[in-house]
Amino acid sequence: MTEPLAPPPKPPARAEHGSRPGAHGGLPQVVDRVPTKDKVVFLTFDDGAERDPRFVRMVRELRLPVSMFLTDSVAGPGYAHFGRLRAVGATVQNHTLDHPYLPGLSYAGQRWEICGQQDKLQQRFGIRPTLFRPPYGEYNADTLRAAAECGIRSLVTWRASMQINDLRYAEGDGLRPGDIILAHFRGPDELHGTSLTEMTTRMLRHIQSQGYTVARLEDYL
């Protein structure tokens, strides 16, 4: 990056929890783009396979807002690393225990995957996430019911995804205000020699070149 990221604008006033989807028995909202006129996008990193200390330094030095959707079977052996990321400002959210295709499970199976990871994350980090990403972005009515039972208020998918050298868009050829970007904690073995930090730097250049900056997803949901 040739210059630091611009600071995001002041986030909107947050609604009271009681009025949010998922509260008092309602179903979670499904969101792939946050309704906003701000020129901001949101970075979300899934799974937890790669534990590169250089990425921790990057998040700290850039004050980079990152939401981590962690899968226990992948991230569990390295929760200490994700604790260090949380200590420098990253947030922890839910991506199931075992990363299954949720529509192929019963309601009880889906609830076990989601609530079980809520319990794991509470034990490890002392928090119960309010955001959930279904593996592969796939869900059904049982997913929404199970997520609500587990305390989830928003089911988060995406509008763009991080590639090794660029971004892939769900539609069009560029970012739009409020887009949620999917990335994964992957390392050189999966990225043809590219590190997570290098790939993230390229992504941030694409974001900057389109006139956007990065905001914290939890400030908008």
C-alpha positions in Angstrom: 0.0 0.0 0.0 1.3 3.4 -0.9 -0.8 5.3 1.7 -2.7 4.4 4.9 -6.4 3.5 4.7 -8.7 6.5 5.2 -10.5 6.4 8.5 -14.1 5.3 8.2 -16.9 7.8 8.8 -18.7 7.8 12.2 -20.9 4.7 12.2 -24.7 5.1 12.4 -26.5 5.1 15.7 -27.2 1.5 16.7 -30.7 0.3 17.3 -31.7 -1.1 20.7 -31.2 -4.9 20.8 -34.9 -5.5 21.4 -35.7 -4.0 18.0 -33.3 -6.1 16.0 -34.0 -9.1 13.9 -33.3 -12.2 16.1 -34.6 -10.6 19.3 -37.6 -11.9 21.1 -38.0 -14.9 18.9 -37.7 -13.3 15.5 -35.5 -14.7 12.8 -32.1 -13.3 12.0 -31.7 -10.9 9.1 -29.7 -12.2 6.1 -27.2 -9.6 4.9 -24.7 -9.6 2.1 -24.5 -5.8 1.8 -25.1 -3.2 4.5 -27.6 -0.5 3.5 -25.4 2.7 3.7 -24.4 5.6 1.5 -20.9 5.6 3.2 -18.1 4.6 0.9 -17.2 1.7 3.1 -16.8 -2.0 2.8 -16.4 -4.7 5.4 -13.7 -7.4 5.7 -14.6 -10.9 6.9 -12.2 -13.8 7.3 -13.4 -17.4 7.6 -12.3 -20.7 9.1 -8.9 -20.2 10.8 -6.4 -22.5 9.1 -3.6 -19.9 8.7 -2.0 -18.3 11.8 0.5 -15.9 10.4 1.9 -13.5 13.1 2.6 -10.9 10.3 -1.2 -10.6 9.8 -1.5 -9.7 13.5 1.0 -6.9 13.0 -0.8 -5.8 9.9 -4.2 -5.5 11.7 -2.5 -3.7 14.6 -0.5 -1.3 12.5 -3.3 -0.4 10.0 -6.0 -0.5 12.7 -7.7 -2.7 10.2 -11.3 -3.7 11.1 -11.6 -7.4 10.6 -14.5 -9.8 11.5 -13.3 -13.4 12.1 -15.8 -16.1 11.4 -14.2 -19.1 13.1 -14.8 -22.8 12.7 -13.8 -24.8 15.8 -12.5 -27.9 13.9 -10.1 -25.6 12.0 -9.3 -22.7 14.3 -9.6 -24.6 17.6 -5.9 -25.7 17.8 -4.9 -22.1 17.2 -7.4 -20.1 19.3 -4.5 -18.4 21.1 -3.5 -16.8 17.7 -7.0 -15.5 17.2 -7.0 -14.2 20.7 -4.0 -12.1 19.7 -5.9 -10.8 16.7 -8.8 -10.0 18.9 -6.5 -8.1 21.3 -5.5 -5.8 18.4 -9.1 -5.1 17.4 -10.4 -8.0 15.3 -13.8 -9.4 16.3 -14.9 -13.0 16.8 -18.0 -14.4 15.1 -19.5 -17.9 14.4 -18.8 -20.2 11.5 -20.0 -23.6 13.0 -18.1 -26.4 14.8 -17.2 -28.5 11.7 -18.0 -26.5 8.5 -20.8 -28.8 7.2 -23.3 -28.1 4.4 -26.1 -27.0 6.7 -29.1 -27.6 4.5 -28.1 -31.3 4.5 -28.6 -31.5 8.2 -31.7 -31.7 10.4 -32.8 -28.8 12.5 -31.2 -30.5 15.5 -28.0 -31.0 13.6 -27.8 -27.4 12.6 -28.6 -26.2 16.1 -25.8 -28.4 17.4 -23.3 -26.9 14.9 -24.3 -23.3 15.6 -25.0 -23.4 19.4 -22.0 -25.7 19.9 -19.7 -23.1 18.4 -21.4 -20.4 20.5 -20.4 -22.4 23.6 -16.8 -22.9 22.4 -16.3 -19.3 21.6 -17.8 -18.2 25.0 -15.5 -20.7 26.8 -12.4 -19.4 24.9 -13.1 -15.7 24.4 -15.9 -14.9 26.9 -18.4 -13.8 24.3 -21.4 -15.2 22.4 -21.3 -13.9 18.8 -24.4 -12.2 17.3 -23.2 -12.8 13.7 -23.1 -16.1 11.9 -21.9 -17.2 8.5 -23.2 -20.5 7.2 -20.5 -22.6 5.4 -20.5 -22.0 1.6 -23.1 -19.3 2.2 -25.8 -22.0 2.1 -28.7 -22.1 4.5 -32.4 -22.9 4.7 -35.4 -22.1 7.0 -34.0 -24.5 9.7 -30.7 -22.6 9.7 -32.5 -19.3 10.5 -34.6 -20.9 13.2 -31.5 -22.7 14.8 -29.4 -19.5 14.6 -32.1 -17.5 16.3 -32.3 -20.1 19.1 -28.5 -19.8 19.5 -28.7 -16.0 19.9 -27.7 -14.9 16.4 -29.1 -11.7 15.1 -27.6 -11.6 11.6 -26.7 -14.3 9.1 -23.8 -12.8 7.0 -23.0 -13.8 3.4 -21.0 -11.6 0.9 -21.0 -9.6 -2.2 -17.3 -9.8 -3.1 -14.5 -12.3 -2.4 -10.8 -12.0 -2.0 -8.7 -13.7 -4.7 -4.9 -14.0 -4.8 -4.5 -11.0 -7.0 -7.9 -9.2 -7.2 -11.5 -9.3 -6.0 -14.4 -11.3 -7.5 -17.8 -9.7 -7.5 -21.2 -11.3 -7.2 -22.4 -8.8 -9.8 -20.9 -6.0 -11.8 -17.2 -5.2 -11.9 -16.7 -3.2 -8.8 -17.5 -2.5 -5.2 -20.7 -0.8 -4.0 -21.2 1.0 -0.6 -21.7 -1.5 2.2 -20.4 -4.6 0.4 -19.3 -7.4 2.6 -16.1 -9.0 1.4 -15.3 -12.7 2.0 -11.7 -13.8 2.7 -10.2 -16.9 4.3 -7.3 -17.5 6.7 -5.1 -19.2 4.1 -1.4 -19.5 3.7 1.2 -20.0 1.0 0.5 -23.7 0.5 -3.1 -22.9 -0.6 -2.2 -19.5 -2.3 0.5 -20.7 -4.6 3.3 -19.1 -2.5 1.4 -15.9 -1.6 1.1 -15.1 2.1 -2.1 -14.0 3.7 -0.6 -10.6 4.4 0.5 -10.2 0.8 -3.0 -11.1 -0.5 -4.7 -8.8 2.0 -2.4 -5.9 0.9 -3.4 -6.5 -2.7 -7.1 -6.5 -1.7 -6.7 -3.2 0.2 -5.1 -1.6 -2.8 -8.2 -2.6 -4.9 -10.4 -1.2 -2.2 -8.5 2.1 -2.1 -8.3 2.4 -5.9 -12.1 2.4 -6.0 -12.4 5.1 -3.4 -13.5 3.0 -0.5 -12.2 2.4 3.0 -12.9 -0.4 5.5 -15.3 -0.1 8.4 -16.2 -2.5 11.2 -19.1 -4.7 10.3 -20.4 -4.9 13.9 -20.7 -1.0 14.0 -23.4 -1.3 11.2 -25.3 -4.5 12.2 
